[in-house]
């Protein structure tokens, strides 16, 4: 009888089963303001560049994208979702879009511009 009561107590109170460890805390939302360097490949050519993002007056962000393959491009839209940042700049050839996922100061991501696309990686410059 004691074993039955002990088992019943264990099931009702869930005192016998090990508890799952708590989930690790999520990192705070990324602040994308700053300077970044990156490398990528565009149609077989190595391309280097930098990104400058500033907090805009009245909220939001703006910035510039500089590459070894294009003229400087103004960044008109910056969207932050957790550790992912999407940058969009308007060009005569249509939008240039970068989607970057950060791990600390480093990032990996992808870009689309004028019918081309590729992968990229980079880091924040302190």
N, C-alpha and C positions, 0 to 999 in steps of 0.2 A: 504494500500500500504506500509506503514512504517513497519508493521509486516512482510510482505512478504520480503522486502529488508533486514530486520534484520535477518530473518531466512535464507535467501540466503547467507548473509555475514557469518553467523554462520557456515553453511555447507561448504562454500568455504574455509574459513580461519581456520576451525576447532577450532574456538575460544570458542565455547559453550560447547564442550565436555571436560570432565576432562581428564587430561593427566595421563597415567599410571606412577606410580613411577619408578624411574630408578632401574635397577637390582642391587642387592648388589654386591660390588666388589668381585672378586674371590681371595682366599688366594694365596699368592705367592707359587711357586713350593716348595715342601718339600725338605729340605736338610736332607738326611737319615743318615749322619755321626753322630755317637754317640753310646751310650750304652742303651740297652732296656732290660726289664724284662718281662716275659710272663708266663701264665698258660694255660694248655690245658688238654685234656683227650685222652689217647691212649688205646683203647681196654679196657675201664673201669678202667684204672689206671691214677691217677692224675700225670701230668708231669709238672715240672717247668723248667725254663731255662732262658738264656740270649743270646742276640745278640750283637755283636760288629761290627760296620761298620766304616771303615776308608776311607778317600779319597785316591785313588791310585795315584802313581806317573804317570804323563802323562794324568790324567783325569780318570773319572770313580770312582768306589768304589770296595772295597773288604772287607772281614771280616770273622768272625767265628760265628758259632751257637753252643751253649753249652746247653745240656739238662740233666735232671736227668735220662734219659733212654738210651742215646747213648754216644758214644765217641764224642769228639769235631769234628764238620764238617766244613771244609773250605767253604766259600761262594765265588763262582766264578763269579756270575752274579748278578748285582743289577740294576733294571730298575725302574725309577721314572716317573710316569704319574700323574701330579697334586699332589693329596694327597694320591696316591696309590703307594706302593712299592712292587715289586716282587723280591724275593731272590731265587736263585737257587744254590744248592751245589751238587757236584758230590760225590757219595758214591759207595762202592762196590755193593750195592743193587739197584743202579740206582739213578736218580736225586731226591733230596729233594727240594720241592718247597713250599715257603711261599708267600702268597699274603696278604698284610697288608694295611688297609685303616685307615688313621690317622684323628683325630679330635683334633687339638692341640697336646699335648704330649701323648695322649692315642690312642690306636689302637685296632681294631678288625680284624680278618682275618681267613684264612684257611690254611691248610697245607696238603701236599701229600708226602708220603714217603713209599717205599717198599710195595706198595699195600694197605697201610692204609691211612686214611685221618681224618681230624677233624677240629674243630673250635678252635680259640685261642683268647686271649685278653691280653693286656699288656700296658706298658707305657715306656716313655723315662725316664732314670735315669739321673738326673742333678748332 
